[in-house]
């Protein structure tokens, strides 16, 4: 996608919350459209690393969730839960004048896609998930248990710093710092998480954005992502699940397609190559209308 020239924009959330939603649109405006929905912690899509699309025949719409990426205000947690994000997809769809969309959900973006497809099913065609994370605290605890097995040394350091030797409750302790701590405590909590589980070492504006992303995620955990007895994740019957064999974040799902030697990162070139073949078969590209044929004698 690096050679495509996107249409970018900001649009006010329809609920009057003060959130402004950033979006990018690539490809022909009359081509079949896929809306890409990213996961938690502000891990937005990086267009330069997305080679899975044929932008001559497919349209791609990327949305940054409330409070993260280029959406504003940065780090705002009010009215920032999964149902709100699903409504934002509808706001962008209507703004762009696209009647029918297909959905691509990465990680927790899959849960948001499910809520959208359930509420606005008349506008949804195909649904594809990579590394789907499909729920609230129960699934989150299972994720932390899987990551504890994947990174035992990291979890030991993390739990020693932030709480009892339990992955789930240690992260909740860190979330408490992010939601209610002093500014320096917020920065320390966000940085410690990244340093333990990766090589990221942000500073300045990058660190401010990292803190904002982590704070939004912490609030979602505190509010159980906005899920309740009245707001349940219902998977569309036509959803296609794809997951990397080494993905400890995505929820294992019956009937899923596994990519060997792949993890959770959708930007991995190996994953992109696989997804390109999937997307080519999911929606048929726009074909020119057939030329009129003279009547046969």
BALUMTOR-618344 format. One record per residue (C-alpha): residue in three letters; z, y, x. Coordinates in pm, whole numbers, padded with zeros to 5 digits, always signed. Each point is the difference from the previous one (the first is absolute). Example, Ala and Ser with C-alpha at 12.3 -4.5 7.8 and 13.67 -1.06 7.14 Angstrom:
REM BALUMTOR-618344
ALA+00780-00450+01230/SER-00066+00344+00137/
This chain:
REM BALUMTOR-618344
UNK+00000+00000+00000/UNK+00022+00234+00296/UNK-00356+00124-00051/UNK+00048+00075-00368/UNK+00068+00354-00115/UNK+00271-00015-00265/UNK+00073+00220-00293/UNK+00367+00086+00032/UNK+00231+00173-00241/UNK+00348+00062-00133/UNK+00091-00028-00366/UNK+00324+00072-00186/UNK+00182-00302-00139/UNK-00044-00011-00376/UNK+00374-00024-00071/UNK+00080+00353+00116/UNK+00230-00130+00275/UNK-00136+00235+00266/UNK-00157-00284+00198/UNK-00354+00062+00128/UNK-00212-00306+00067/UNK-00246-00015+00290/UNK-00315-00210-00032/UNK-00322-00078+00187/UNK-00324-00130-00151/UNK-00276-00169+00202/UNK-00340-00139-00092/UNK-00247+00068-00283/UNK+00159+00150-00310/UNK-00195-00238-00225/UNK+00093-00315+00195/UNK+00266-00253-00109/UNK+00335+00155+00091/UNK+00304-00157+00166/UNK+00331+00187+00004/UNK+00205-00084+00311/UNK+00378+00007-00050/UNK+00222-00019+00310/UNK+00352-00138+00032/UNK+00346+00140+00063/UNK+00138+00203+00291/UNK-00299+00232+00003/UNK-00237-00246+00165/UNK-00315+00166-00131/UNK-00349-00133+00065/UNK-00179+00115+00314/UNK-00366+00046-00104/UNK-00133-00022+00357/UNK+00129-00359+00019/UNK-00139-00119-00332/UNK-00326-00183+00058/UNK+00031-00221-00309/UNK-00218+00220-00220/UNK-00374+00054-00031/UNK-00003+00372-00076/UNK-00369-00003-00081/UNK+00071-00209-00310/UNK+00377+00027-00062/UNK+00230+00288-00081/UNK+00352+00008+00144/UNK+00282+00223-00123/UNK+00313+00024+00216/UNK+00322+00143-00147/UNK+00309+00109+00194/UNK+00317-00078-00196/UNK+00244+00268-00107/UNK+00198+00156+00283/UNK-00182-00180+00284/UNK-00318+00035+00200/UNK-00170+00327-00095/UNK+00149+00016-00350/UNK+00258+00274-00054/UNK+00285+00089-00001/UNK+00063-00228+00295/UNK+00298-00231-00056/UNK+00066+00098-00361/UNK+00180-00288-00176/UNK+00030+00131-00356/UNK-00228-00183-00243/UNK-00136-00208+00286/UNK+00007-00364-00106/UNK-00262-00269-00063/UNK-00078+00103-00363/UNK-00056+00359+00115/UNK-00242-00117+00270/UNK-00193-00207-00256/UNK-00041+00309-00218/UNK-00131+00191+00302/UNK-00287-00249+00033/UNK-00096+00088-00356/UNK+00024+00373+00075/UNK-00237-00032+00297/UNK-00238-00230-00189/UNK-00029+00244-00289/UNK-00034+00295+00238/UNK-00293-00165+00177/UNK-00164-00099-00327/UNK-00016-00372+00083/UNK+00017-00217-00313/UNK+00044-00341+00162/UNK+00178-00078+00327/UNK+00094-00309+00195/UNK+00330-00007+00186/UNK+00088-00090+00358/UNK+00374-00018+00061/UNK+00152-00042+00345/UNK+00364-00113+00026/UNK+00209+00176-00269/UNK-00318+00168-00118/UNK-00064-00330-00178/UNK+00300+00058-00226/UNK-00124+00349-00084/UNK-00345-00142-00077/UNK+00155-00256-00236/UNK+00179+00273-00192/UNK-00319+00204-00021/UNK-00209-00296-00118/UNK+00260-00079-00264/UNK+00015+00356-00137/UNK-00363+00103+00044/UNK-00180-00335-00026/UNK-00299+00159-00174/UNK-00093+00168+00329/UNK+00049-00301+00233/UNK-00263-00242+00127/UNK+00087-00214+00304/UNK+00333-00020+00183/UNK+00049-00103+00365/UNK+00330-00009+00191/UNK+00066-00034+00371/UNK+00354-00087+00111/UNK+00128+00062-00352/UNK+00364+00101-00046/UNK+00062-00040-00370/UNK+00342+00106-00100/UNK+00343+00148+00027/UNK+00323-00088+00175/UNK-00036-00377-00034/UNK-00335-00001+00180/UNK+00128+00258+00248/UNK+00291-00222+00096/UNK-00240-00292+00051/UNK-00215+00225+00222/UNK+00297+00098+00214/UNK+00097-00365+00037/UNK-00352-00083+00119/UNK-00003+00292+00244/UNK+00345-00099+00127/UNK-00152-00333+00103/UNK-00302+00175+00153/UNK+00201+00255+00200/UNK+00347-00150+00063/UNK+00080+00226+00298/UNK-00111+00311-00186/UNK+00209-00086-00302/UNK+00305-00064+00215/UNK-00027+00349+00153/UNK-00076+00158-00336/UNK+00290-00165-00183/UNK+00241+00084+00282/UNK-00091+00366-00038/UNK-00011+00032-00377/UNK+00206-00265-00173/UNK+00115-00360-00038/UNK-00208-00279+00143/UNK-00219-00020-00308/UNK-00355+00127+00016/UNK-00014+00128-00355/UNK+00332+00185-00002/UNK-00058+00139+00347/UNK-00318+00167-00124/UNK+00181+00134-00307/UNK+00253+00154+00237/UNK-00282+00168+00189/UNK-00143+00118-00332/UNK+00333+00164-00081/UNK-00037+00213+00315/UNK-00355+00092-00104/UNK+00100+00102-00352/UNK+00331+00173+00060/UNK+00047+00045+00372/UNK-00011+00317+00204/UNK-00342+00096+00146/UNK+00073-00160+00338/UNK+00127-00318-00167/UNK-00325-00023-00196/UNK-00204+00035+00317/UNK+00212-00255+00187/UNK-00027-00254-00282/UNK-00377+00033-00028/UNK-00054-00018+00376/UNK+00234-00295+00050/UNK-00189-00206-00255/UNK-00332+00073+00170/UNK+00129-00061+00350/UNK+00151-00336-00092/UNK-00303-00134-00185/UNK-00282+00171+00185/UNK-00090+00224+00289/UNK-00025+00322-00200/UNK+00200+00292+00141/UNK-00076+00313-00204/UNK+00108+00357+00064/UNK-00048+00343-00156/UNK-00220+00011-00308/UNK-00079-00372+00031/UNK+00371-00082-00015/UNK+00043+00230-00301/UNK-00276-00189-00179/UNK+00153-00335+00098/UNK+00336+00108-00141/UNK-00170+00114-00322/UNK-00182-00333-00035/UNK+00318-00200+00059/UNK+00198+00218-00241/UNK-00251-00056-00279/UNK+00021-00376+00060/UNK+00381+00011+00011/UNK+00008+00172-00338/UNK-00234-00263-00145/UNK+00237-00275+00114/UNK+00296+00189-00147/UNK-00183+00023-00335/UNK-00138-00357+00016/UNK-00349+00153+00025/UNK+00016+00116-00362/UNK-00016-00357-00127/UNK+00214-00107-00296/UNK+00003-00236-00294/UNK-00255+00234-00160/UNK-00212+00040+00315/UNK-00100-00337+00139/UNK-00266-00097+00252/UNK-00275-00186-00186/UNK-00275-00129+00228/UNK-00354+00046-00140/UNK-00153-00342-00071/UNK-00304+00077+00217/UNK+00201+00117+00304/UNK-00109-00144+00335/UNK+00278-00043+00256/UNK-00068+00003+00375/UNK+00267-00020+00270/UNK+00018-00039+00376/UNK+00146-00327+00127/UNK+00250+00198+00211/UNK+00091+00250-00273/UNK+00377+00004-00057/UNK-00012+00296-00242/UNK-00248-00117-00262/UNK+00139-00222-00275/UNK-00141-00356+00020/UNK-00201-00060-00317/UNK-00150-00311-00155/UNK-00377-00019+00042/UNK-00013+00267+00271/UNK-00261+00005+00276/UNK+00149-00014+00350/UNK-00156+00173+00303/UNK+00092-00181+00320/UNK+00127+00202+00298/UNK+00069+00302-00220/UNK+00313+00192-00092/UNK+00084+00268-00255/UNK-00211+00284+00139/UNK-00311+00045-00211/UNK-00158+00210+00279/UNK-00021-00299+00236/UNK-00374-00041+00086/UNK+00028-00375-00062/UNK+00135+00069-00350/UNK-00263+00266-00066/UNK-00279-00241+00090/UNK+00134-00256-00245/UNK+00054+00256-00276/UNK-00354+00133+00044/UNK-00140-00334-00107/UNK+00244-00013-00291/UNK-00087+00347-00124/UNK-00372-00068+00022/UNK+00046-00272-00260/UNK+00261+00162-00221/UNK-00216+00275-00146/UNK-00376+00006-00007/UNK-00146+00311+00162/UNK-00209+00239-00203/UNK-00360-00120-00006/UNK-00299+00219-00076/UNK-00144-00044-00346/UNK-00301-00236-00002/UNK-00342+00164-00007/UNK-00175-00016-00337/UNK-00244-00288-00011/UNK-00335+00025-00177/UNK-00028-00214-00311/UNK-00132-00347+00058/UNK-00331-00089-00164/
